[in-house]
Amino acid sequence: MNDASILILALATQQLLFATGWLLSARYLAGARAAMLHWAGFCLASGGSLLLFTELAREALGGAAMMLRNTGVVLAFVLLRRGLLAFTRQPLRDREQWALFAAFVALMAVIGLAPAQAVERTVVISAMMSWLMVRAAIEAIRGGCAEFGGVPVAVIGSPLLLLGSVMALRAVLALTNPDTGAVSITHAAHFNIMLLLTMVVISSMLHVALGFLVMRRMVLELQHLSSHDSLTRLLNRRAFEQRLAQEVAASRRTGAPLGLLMVDIDHFKHINDRFGHHVGDTALRQTAQRLAQAARLNDVVARVGGEEFGVLLPATDAAGIRQSAERLRHAVGHEPLAFADGLHLVTVSVGASMLLTQEADPEVVLRRADQALYRAKAEGRDRVVFDTLAQVSDGDAATPLRAASRPAELR
């Protein structure tokens, strides 16, 4: 057994080990299961194709071993590309990929298995693999940038582009220097040894990069779950309080006004008592959706507990707070919600407050918004109430803030 055969066995073993890893991972990571099964298929097809280079396989299968391994290696890279498309949530392009694969199989059948056609076979296989890898790299970069950012996606794109370049180089060498580029990979030629070593390194890089992206997605999902309410998909109370502290600090630094709304669904207990908590959850989701749709792009909407929501209004003066509060109240109550097999009118009460120029504690403005909400509930519900700022002197507040300091019901 020469050095090339040893490297082929090492590469085949490596691929089969990676296949085992992807299959085990797919069992426990449902979110990326489809992609992982494709990557396992890539490893099995490529590892199996490499084993067909062994003397035992050639003796047992004869010329069929060459056809099977050539077809298997291209199928492997089709599966790799398809898995990347599935992972980055892009169309799988099945018509394009399987049509090309069928064309490859037909072309290889036409070329035949004779040693005289070694150059043609090498060029076709290498060109097909190069095209698949370059396309996969471009698609991975395009599909993954928005989710992972440029640097993580470059981690996966780099080995794919490198592998595509190596295959393109082999196709060129097969045409220009057949004695080097078209010789069987089992021959211990210098070029073949370097090619196999490069394949071992690139394969390791590729699977490490794929594993990195899987872990990166898991971390991003965990971060999202830790900061978002699972029912409404809005920010949760912890994340809302963090954003409130950030916005208060930014307002103190820049002098920009900041508004805060506390929104509570009226008579929500009656919905739960009459229809059950499952229907109450539906009403909560629909209310949250209407609030999020009515909010401006830079507003921050969160579910802060039970049937209560918080809305941050950055760079919003007193008049803007009034307008935003009424818009959100109207967005929920202007037409009935559909739940429990019928239409039901659901209204909200809103407490509004504004950060004072001398305030630096987020809890203070939050407490004043809560107090205004309690007043709105006590005064009849389905209304907006601005908190009283009687304690603010003319010297402590800007002109719009002084105007807001008078108790006012905003209906």
C-alpha positions in Angstrom: 0.0 0.0 0.0 1.6 3.3 -1.1 1.3 6.7 0.5 -1.6 7.8 -1.7 -3.6 4.7 -0.7 -2.9 5.4 3.0 -4.1 9.0 2.6 -7.3 7.9 0.7 -8.1 5.5 3.6 -7.4 8.3 6.1 -9.7 10.7 4.3 -12.4 8.0 4.0 -12.2 7.3 7.7 -12.3 11.0 8.5 -15.5 11.4 6.4 -17.2 8.4 8.0 -16.4 9.7 11.5 -17.8 13.1 10.5 -20.9 11.4 9.2 -21.4 9.7 12.6 -21.1 13.1 14.3 -23.6 14.7 12.1 -26.1 11.8 12.5 -25.8 12.0 16.3 -26.2 15.8 16.2 -29.2 15.6 14.0 -30.9 13.4 16.5 -30.8 16.1 19.2 -30.8 19.4 17.3 -34.1 19.5 15.6 -33.7 23.1 14.3 -30.8 22.1 11.9 -31.8 18.4 11.4 -32.4 18.6 7.7 -29.1 20.3 7.0 -27.2 17.9 9.3 -28.7 14.9 7.6 -27.5 16.3 4.2 -24.1 16.8 5.6 -24.0 13.3 7.0 -25.1 12.1 3.5 -22.2 14.1 2.0 -19.7 12.4 4.3 -21.1 8.9 3.7 -21.2 9.4 -0.1 -17.7 10.9 -0.2 -16.3 8.4 2.2 -17.9 5.5 0.4 -16.5 6.8 -3.0 -13.0 7.0 -1.5 -13.3 3.4 -0.3 -14.0 2.4 -3.9 -10.5 3.4 -4.8 -9.1 0.5 -2.7 -7.7 -2.5 -4.5 -10.3 -4.8 -2.8 -13.2 -2.7 -4.3 -11.6 -2.6 -7.7 -11.1 -6.4 -7.7 -14.7 -7.0 -6.5 -16.5 -4.5 -8.8 -14.2 -4.1 -11.7 -15.0 -1.1 -14.0 -18.2 -0.5 -12.0 -16.1 0.8 -9.1 -14.9 3.7 -11.2 -18.4 4.7 -12.3 -19.8 4.4 -8.7 -17.0 6.4 -7.1 -17.2 9.1 -9.8 -21.0 9.4 -9.4 -20.8 9.1 -5.6 -18.3 12.0 -5.2 -20.4 14.4 -7.3 -23.5 13.3 -5.4 -21.7 14.0 -2.2 -21.1 17.6 -3.1 -24.7 18.0 -4.3 -25.8 16.9 -0.9 -23.3 19.3 0.8 -24.6 22.3 -1.2 -28.2 21.2 -0.6 -27.5 21.0 3.1 -26.1 24.5 3.1 -29.1 25.9 1.3 -31.4 24.2 3.9 -29.3 25.5 6.8 -29.4 29.1 5.5 -33.1 28.8 4.7 -32.9 29.3 1.0 -34.7 27.5 -1.8 -33.0 24.1 -2.4 -32.9 24.6 -6.2 -33.6 20.9 -6.7 -34.5 21.2 -10.4 -31.2 22.8 -11.2 -29.1 20.5 -9.0 -30.6 17.2 -10.1 -30.7 18.2 -13.7 -27.0 18.9 -13.6 -26.4 15.6 -11.7 -28.3 13.7 -14.4 -26.3 15.5 -17.1 -23.1 14.6 -15.4 -24.1 10.9 -15.1 -25.1 10.9 -18.8 -21.8 12.6 -19.8 -19.7 10.1 -17.9 -21.6 7.2 -19.5 -20.8 8.7 -22.9 -17.1 9.2 -22.1 -16.8 5.7 -20.8 -14.3 3.9 -18.6 -11.4 3.4 -21.0 -7.9 4.6 -19.8 -7.7 6.7 -22.9 -10.5 8.9 -21.7 -8.9 9.6 -18.3 -8.3 13.3 -19.2 -12.0 13.8 -20.2 -13.2 12.1 -17.0 -10.9 14.1 -14.8 -11.8 17.4 -16.4 -15.6 16.8 -16.1 -15.4 15.5 -12.5 -13.1 18.3 -11.3 -15.1 21.0 -13.1 -18.4 19.8 -11.7 -17.0 19.7 -8.1 -15.4 23.1 -8.6 -18.7 24.6 -9.8 -20.7 23.1 -7.0 -18.3 24.3 -4.3 -18.0 27.9 -5.7 -21.8 28.1 -6.0 -22.2 26.7 -2.5 -19.8 29.3 -1.1 -21.6 32.2 -2.8 -25.0 30.9 -1.6 -23.7 30.4 2.0 -22.3 33.9 2.1 -25.5 35.4 0.6 -27.9 33.4 2.8 -25.9 33.7 6.1 -24.8 37.3 6.3 -28.0 38.6 7.7 -28.2 36.0 10.4 -24.5 35.5 11.3 -22.7 38.5 10.0 -19.8 38.7 7.5 -17.0 37.2 9.6 -18.7 34.0 10.6 -20.0 33.4 7.1 -16.5 33.9 5.7 -15.4 31.0 7.9 -17.7 28.7 6.0 -17.1 30.3 2.6 -13.3 30.1 2.8 -12.9 26.3 2.8 -15.6 26.0 0.1 -13.9 28.5 -2.2 -10.5 26.9 -1.5 -11.8 23.4 -2.4 -13.4 24.8 -5.5 -10.1 26.4 -6.5 -8.2 23.1 -5.9 -10.7 21.3 -8.2 -10.5 23.9 -10.8 -6.7 23.7 -10.7 -6.9 19.9 -11.2 -9.1 20.4 -14.2 -6.7 22.8 -15.8 -3.7 20.5 -15.1 -5.5 17.6 -16.6 -5.9 19.6 -19.8 -2.4 21.1 -19.9 -0.3 18.4 -18.2 -2.2 15.1 -18.4 0.7 13.1 -16.9 0.3 15.1 -13.7 -3.4 16.2 -13.6 -5.1 13.1 -15.1 -3.2 10.3 -13.4 -5.2 8.1 -11.1 -5.5 9.5 -7.5 -4.2 6.1 -6.2 -0.8 6.6 -7.8 1.8 8.1 -5.3 2.6 11.0 -7.6 3.8 14.2 -5.9 0.7 16.1 -7.1 -1.7 13.4 -5.8 0.0 13.3 -2.4 -0.3 17.1 -2.1 -3.9 17.0 -3.4 -4.9 14.4 -0.8 -3.2 16.2 2.0 -5.0 19.4 1.0 -8.3 17.5 0.9 -7.7 16.2 4.5 -7.0 19.8 5.7 -9.9 21.4 3.8 -12.3 18.7 4.9 -11.4 19.4 8.6 -11.8 23.1 8.0 -15.1 22.6 6.4 -16.7 20.5 9.1 -15.3 22.7 11.9 -16.8 25.7 10.1 -20.2 24.0 9.8 -20.1 23.0 13.5 -19.2 26.6 14.3 -22.2 28.0 12.4 -24.5 25.4 14.1 -23.2 26.5 17.5 -23.5 30.2 16.6 -27.2 29.7 15.7 -27.8 27.9 19.0 -26.2 30.8 20.9 -28.2 33.4 19.0 -31.4 31.4 19.6 -30.7 31.1 23.3 -30.0 34.9 23.5 -33.3 35.5 21.8 -35.2 33.2 24.1 -33.6 34.8 27.2 -34.8 38.3 26.1 -38.2 37.6 24.4 -41.5 36.4 25.7 -42.3 33.0 24.3 -46.0 33.6 23.8 -46.1 37.0 22.1 -42.5 37.1 20.7 -42.1 40.6 22.2 -39.3 41.6 24.5 -39.7 40.3 28.0 -39.7 42.4 31.2 -36.0 41.9 31.8 -35.0 43.0 28.3 -37.4 45.9 28.5 -35.9 47.2 31.7 -32.5 47.0 30.2 -33.6 48.9 27.2 -35.3 51.5 29.5 -32.0 52.0 31.4 -30.2 52.4 28.1 -32.7 54.9 26.7 -32.7 56.9 30.0 -28.9 57.1 29.9 -29.0 58.1 26.2 -31.6 60.8 26.9 -29.6 62.2 29.8 -26.5 62.3 27.5 -28.1 63.9 24.5 -31.0 65.8 26.0 -33.5 64.0 23.7 -37.0 63.5 25.2 -38.2 60.0 26.2 -41.7 58.7 26.6 -43.0 55.6 28.3 -46.4 53.9 28.0 -47.8 51.1 30.2 -50.6 49.3 28.4 -53.0 46.8 30.1 -55.8 44.8 28.5 -59.2 45.7 30.1 -61.2 42.9 31.8 -58.7 40.3 30.7 -59.6 38.1 33.7 -63.1 37.8 32.3 -61.7 36.4 29.1 -59.7 33.7 30.9 -62.6 32.9 33.2 -65.2 32.7 30.4 -63.1 31.0 27.6 -60.1 29.5 29.4 -56.4 30.3 29.4 -55.8 28.9 26.0 -58.2 31.5 24.5 -56.7 34.1 26.7 -53.3 33.4 25.2 -54.8 33.9 21.8 -56.1 37.3 22.8 -52.7 38.2 24.2 -50.9 37.2 21.0 -53.4 39.2 18.8 -53.2 42.3 21.1 -49.4 42.1 21.1 -49.4 41.9 17.3 -51.6 45.0 17.0 -49.4 46.9 19.4 -46.3 46.0 17.5 -47.8 46.9 14.1 -49.0 50.2 15.4 -45.7 51.2 17.0 -43.1 53.2 15.1 -39.9 51.6 13.9 -37.8 53.0 16.7 -40.4 52.3 19.5 -39.7 49.3 21.8 -42.7 47.1 22.6 -42.5 44.5 25.3 -44.7 42.2 27.4 -43.8 43.1 31.0 -46.1 40.6 32.7 -49.6 39.0 32.5 -51.7 41.1 30.3 -49.5 44.2 30.6 -47.3 45.7 28.0 -44.6 48.4 28.0 -43.8 50.8 25.1 -40.7 52.9 25.0 -40.9 56.1 22.8 -37.3 57.4 22.2 -36.9 61.0 21.0 -40.6 61.7 21.6 -42.0 64.9 23.2 -45.2 65.3 25.1 -47.3 65.8 22.1 -45.8 62.7 20.4 -46.4 60.6 23.5 -50.1 61.6 23.4 -50.4 60.7 19.7 -48.6 57.4 20.2 -50.7 56.4 23.2 -53.9 57.1 21.4 -52.7 55.4 18.2 -51.9 52.2 20.2 -55.2 52.3 22.1 -57.1 52.7 18.9 -55.1 50.0 17.1 -56.3 47.4 19.7 -59.9 48.6 20.2 -61.0 49.9 16.8 -62.3 46.5 15.7 -62.9 43.1 17.5 -60.4 40.4 17.8 -61.1 36.9 16.5 -60.9 34.2 19.2 -63.2 31.5 20.7 -64.9 31.0 17.3 -66.2 34.6 17.4 -65.4 38.3 17.3 -64.9 40.0 20.6 -64.1 43.7 21.3 -61.0 44.0 23.4 -59.8 47.4 24.8 -56.7 48.6 26.6 -56.0 51.2 29.2 -52.8 53.3 28.8 -50.7 55.1 31.3 -48.2 57.6 29.9 -45.2 59.3 31.4 -42.2 61.3 30.2 -38.6 61.4 31.5 -38.0 64.5 33.5 -34.8 66.5 33.0 -33.6 65.9 36.5 -34.4 62.1 36.5 -31.7 59.5 36.1 -33.4 56.5 37.7 -35.4 54.4 35.2 -37.6 53.0 38.0 -39.0 56.5 38.7 -40.4 57.1 35.2 -41.6 53.5 35.2 -43.4 53.9 38.5 -45.1 57.1 37.2 -46.3 55.3 34.1 -47.7 52.6 36.3 -49.5 55.1 38.5 -51.0 56.7 35.4 -52.2 53.3 34.2 -53.9 52.7 37.6 -55.7 56.0 37.1 -56.8 55.0 33.6 -58.2 51.7 35.0 -59.9 53.5 37.9 -61.5 56.2 35.7 -63.3 53.8 33.4 -60.8 51.9 31.3 -60.3 52.2 27.5 -58.6 55.5 27.8 -55.2 57.1 28.0 -54.0 59.0 31.1 -50.9 61.1 31.4 -49.2 61.0 34.8 -49.3 64.1 37.0 -46.0 66.0 37.1 -47.0 68.6 39.6 -43.7 68.2 41.5 -41.8 69.6 38.4 -40.9 73.2 38.7 -40.6 75.5 35.7 -36.8 75.6 36.2 -36.5 71.8 36.1 -38.4 71.0 32.9 -38.3 72.0 29.3 -41.3 73.8 27.8 -43.0 70.7 26.3 -42.5 68.9 29.6 -44.1 71.8 31.6 -47.1 71.6 29.4 -47.4 67.9 30.1 -47.1 68.5 33.9 -50.8 69.4 34.2 -53.0 66.4 35.0 -54.8 65.4 31.8 -56.8 62.6 30.4 -55.8 62.2 26.8 -59.1 61.1 25.4 
